[in-house]
């Protein structure tokens, strides 16, 4: 069973029989159904090409406000659904990044990962693609890649804690914002091959390392590090984050009656939503406080000619 089922309120689902019933109900009573034809180029080698081309299908069922299960598979020529895999999701809000995105298929199954060089987090960000069928349609129609495509990020978490914020004046916040903008400009120049920018970044990182090493001897590390975003574990789309809570809401899985907390985070100026089972969250969320936890990052591609992000007010 998928590890992140508990993040959307299915912490008590422990056997295959219960899981298959939920999957079957999700397919029968799906809130959204998306299809696309599987071209002969995409079909497995040795497949029967004499019958009608199968359809890739994705059924989505919401079990709460913005949380649910996506069931993926194929429809054969008799419209019989052949189940392949599923994943839990959180539909994010707003636009997280407009950087160029590339998509790569996973080796084990017909799912995809998005790859984005996001300057604000300082790493190559990888996320699990939610709307793969919409992307496949866009590739077929020649609408991908495109500079008009944006990404809405969201995440699921299995454990986390609420931390108090670092006290900052309005002047300090504005100074930090200006420094972040300047650093992003230097990073962009360095990516373009500017040797002076590369040297500036190297000196900046050395100075920061020296200052943090000195202060960490007498101060708590979480009073020095306001937010962070770094890879976690062995899977490429999982991260350890500390982010400021901009807004939050409670939603209930109507099937299990478990409560899920959805928070909108600002992490290194990157905005995204994260969902966690209330029983897995230590502390009380509040605007201005910080969330610390490990997340599984997901992403939804917004195409100009397709339905964009779902508007769910926090």
C-alpha positions in Angstrom: 0.0 0.0 0.0 1.1 3.6 -0.7 3.0 5.0 2.3 1.3 8.4 2.1 -2.3 7.1 2.3 -2.3 8.2 6.0 -1.5 11.8 5.0 -5.0 12.1 3.4 -6.8 10.4 6.3 -6.5 6.7 5.6 -4.2 5.8 8.5 -6.4 2.8 9.5 -6.3 1.1 6.1 -4.0 -1.8 6.7 -5.1 -4.7 4.4 -5.5 -5.1 0.7 -9.2 -5.9 0.9 -10.1 -2.6 2.4 -7.8 -0.8 0.0 -9.3 -2.5 -3.1 -12.8 -1.5 -2.0 -11.7 2.1 -1.7 -10.1 2.0 -5.1 -13.2 0.4 -6.6 -15.5 3.0 -5.2 -13.1 5.7 -6.4 -13.4 4.4 -9.9 -17.1 4.0 -9.8 -17.9 7.4 -8.2 -15.0 9.4 -9.6 -15.2 13.2 -9.4 -13.0 13.6 -12.5 -12.2 11.3 -15.4 -9.4 12.0 -17.9 -8.6 9.9 -21.0 -6.1 9.9 -23.9 -5.3 7.4 -26.6 -2.2 5.3 -26.4 -0.6 5.7 -29.8 1.2 2.8 -31.5 4.5 4.4 -30.8 3.7 4.3 -27.0 2.4 0.7 -27.0 4.5 -2.1 -25.5 6.6 -4.1 -28.0 4.7 -7.2 -29.2 1.3 -5.7 -28.4 -1.7 -6.6 -30.6 -2.1 -3.8 -33.1 -5.1 -5.2 -34.9 -7.6 -4.3 -32.3 -8.6 -0.8 -31.2 -5.9 1.3 -29.5 -6.3 1.3 -25.7 -7.0 4.4 -23.8 -5.0 5.7 -20.9 -7.4 6.6 -18.1 -7.1 8.4 -14.8 -10.0 8.5 -12.3 -9.8 11.0 -9.4 -12.0 10.8 -6.3 -11.9 13.6 -3.6 -12.3 12.4 -0.1 -12.1 15.9 1.4 -11.4 19.4 0.3 -8.5 19.1 -2.1 -7.4 15.6 -1.0 -8.1 12.3 -2.7 -7.0 9.3 -4.7 -6.0 9.1 -8.3 -6.5 5.6 -10.0 -4.5 5.1 -13.2 -4.8 2.4 -15.8 -6.1 1.6 -19.3 -9.5 1.1 -20.9 -9.5 -1.8 -23.4 -11.6 -2.1 -26.6 -14.6 -3.3 -24.5 -14.3 -0.3 -22.2 -13.1 -2.6 -19.4 -10.8 -0.7 -17.0 -7.5 -2.4 -16.3 -6.1 -1.1 -13.0 -2.4 -0.2 -13.0 -1.5 1.9 -10.0 -2.8 4.6 -7.7 -1.5 7.5 -5.6 -2.9 9.9 -3.0 -2.9 13.6 -3.9 -3.3 17.1 -2.6 -4.4 19.7 -5.1 -2.5 22.8 -4.5 -3.5 26.4 -4.9 -1.9 29.3 -6.8 1.2 29.2 -8.9 4.4 28.1 -7.3 6.9 28.5 -10.1 7.1 29.6 -13.7 10.6 28.1 -14.4 11.1 25.8 -17.3 10.1 22.2 -16.6 11.2 18.9 -18.1 9.3 15.6 -17.6 10.8 12.1 -17.3 9.0 8.8 -17.0 9.6 6.6 -14.0 11.2 3.2 -14.8 8.8 1.0 -12.8 5.4 2.2 -14.0 3.7 4.7 -16.3 4.1 7.7 -14.0 6.2 10.8 -14.5 8.5 13.1 -12.6 8.9 16.9 -13.2 12.3 18.4 -13.0 12.7 22.2 -12.5 15.8 24.3 -11.8 14.3 26.6 -9.2 16.7 29.4 -8.1 15.0 30.1 -4.9 15.6 26.7 -3.3 19.1 26.3 -4.7 18.6 22.7 -5.9 17.2 21.0 -8.9 13.6 20.4 -7.7 11.9 17.1 -8.6 8.2 16.4 -8.1 5.6 13.7 -8.9 3.5 14.8 -11.8 -0.3 14.8 -11.0 -1.8 15.5 -14.4 0.2 13.1 -16.6 -2.6 12.6 -19.2 -3.0 16.3 -19.7 0.7 16.5 -20.3 0.6 13.6 -22.8 -2.1 15.4 -24.7 0.0 18.6 -24.7 3.0 16.7 -26.0 0.9 15.1 -28.8 -0.5 18.6 -29.7 2.9 20.3 -29.7 2.0 22.5 -26.7 4.9 21.3 -24.5 7.4 22.6 -23.8 6.1 26.2 -23.6 7.2 29.3 -21.7 3.5 29.9 -20.7 3.3 26.7 -18.6 3.4 27.2 -14.8 3.5 24.7 -11.9 1.4 24.4 -8.8 3.2 22.5 -6.1 1.7 20.6 -3.3 3.1 18.0 -0.8 2.1 15.2 1.6 3.8 14.6 4.9 3.8 11.7 7.4 5.2 13.6 10.4 5.9 17.1 11.3 6.1 19.7 14.1 5.1 23.3 14.6 7.9 25.7 15.6 7.8 29.2 16.8 8.8 31.9 14.4 12.0 33.9 14.5 11.2 37.5 15.6 11.9 40.0 12.9 11.1 43.6 12.4 9.5 44.9 9.2 12.9 46.5 8.3 14.7 43.2 8.8 12.1 41.4 6.6 12.5 44.0 3.9 16.3 43.6 4.1 16.0 39.8 3.8 13.7 40.2 0.8 16.2 42.5 -1.0 19.1 40.1 -0.3 17.1 37.2 -1.6 16.3 39.0 -4.8 19.9 40.0 -5.3 21.1 36.4 -4.6 18.7 35.0 -7.2 20.0 37.5 -9.8 23.6 36.4 -9.0 22.6 32.7 -9.3 20.9 33.4 -12.7 24.1 35.2 -13.9 26.2 32.3 -12.7 24.1 29.8 -14.6 24.7 31.9 -17.7 28.5 31.5 -17.2 29.3 34.8 -15.6 32.7 34.1 -13.8 32.3 37.1 -11.5 28.9 35.9 -10.4 30.4 32.4 -9.7 33.1 33.9 -7.6 30.6 36.1 -5.7 28.5 33.0 -4.9 31.5 31.0 -3.7 32.6 33.8 -1.4 29.0 34.3 -0.1 28.7 30.6 0.7 32.1 30.6 2.5 31.1 33.6 4.6 27.7 32.1 5.5 29.3 28.8 6.5 31.8 30.5 8.7 29.2 32.7 10.4 26.8 29.8 11.1 29.6 27.6 12.4 30.6 30.3 14.8 27.1 31.1 16.0 26.0 27.5 16.3 28.4 27.0 19.2 26.3 29.2 21.5 22.9 29.5 19.7 20.2 27.0 18.7 20.4 26.2 15.0 16.6 26.9 14.5 17.1 30.5 15.6 19.7 30.9 12.8 17.9 29.0 10.0 14.6 30.5 9.3 13.5 28.2 6.4 15.2 25.4 4.5 14.5 23.1 1.6 16.8 20.1 1.0 16.6 16.6 -0.4 15.7 13.8 2.1 16.2 10.1 1.9 16.9 8.1 -1.2 13.9 9.1 -3.4 14.4 12.1 -5.5 11.0 13.8 -4.9 11.2 13.8 -1.1 12.5 16.8 0.9 13.1 18.0 4.4 11.6 21.5 4.8 11.1 24.3 7.3 8.6 26.8 6.1 6.6 29.7 7.4 2.9 29.1 7.7 1.0 31.7 5.6 -2.4 30.1 6.0 -4.0 26.8 7.1 -7.2 24.9 7.2 -8.7 21.7 8.6 -10.4 19.3 6.3 -12.1 15.9 7.1 -11.9 12.7 5.1 -15.6 12.0 4.8 -15.0 8.2 4.6 -12.8 7.7 7.7 -13.7 10.9 9.5 -10.0 11.6 10.1 -8.9 15.2 10.2 -6.2 16.5 7.8 -4.3 19.8 8.2 -3.5 21.7 5.0 -1.0 24.5 5.4 0.3 27.0 2.9 4.1 27.4 3.4 6.7 29.9 2.4 9.9 28.0 2.1 12.8 30.0 0.7 10.2 32.2 -1.0 8.8 29.1 -2.7 5.0 28.9 -2.0 3.2 25.5 -1.8 0.6 23.6 0.2 1.3 20.6 2.4 -1.2 18.1 3.9 -0.6 16.1 7.0 -2.9 13.9 9.2 -3.7 15.8 12.3 -2.6 12.9 14.5 0.9 13.1 12.9 1.4 16.8 13.5 3.0 17.8 16.8 1.9 21.3 17.9 -0.8 23.7 16.9 -0.5 25.4 13.5 -1.0 29.2 13.4 -0.2 31.9 10.8 3.4 33.1 11.3 4.6 29.9 13.0 6.8 27.4 11.1 6.3 23.9 10.0 9.2 21.4 10.1 8.8 18.0 8.4 9.6 15.6 5.6 7.4 15.9 2.5 6.6 14.1 -0.8 6.5 16.8 -3.4 3.8 16.7 -6.2 3.2 19.1 -9.1 0.3 20.1 -11.3 1.2 21.6 -14.7 -1.0 24.6 -15.7 -1.5 24.8 -19.4 -3.0 28.0 -20.9 -5.7 26.1 -22.8 -6.5 23.6 -20.1 -8.4 24.0 -16.7 -5.9 25.5 -14.3 -5.4 25.1 -10.6 -8.4 24.3 -8.4 -9.5 27.3 -6.3 -9.7 26.0 -2.7 -9.8 28.8 -0.2 -7.6 28.2 2.8 
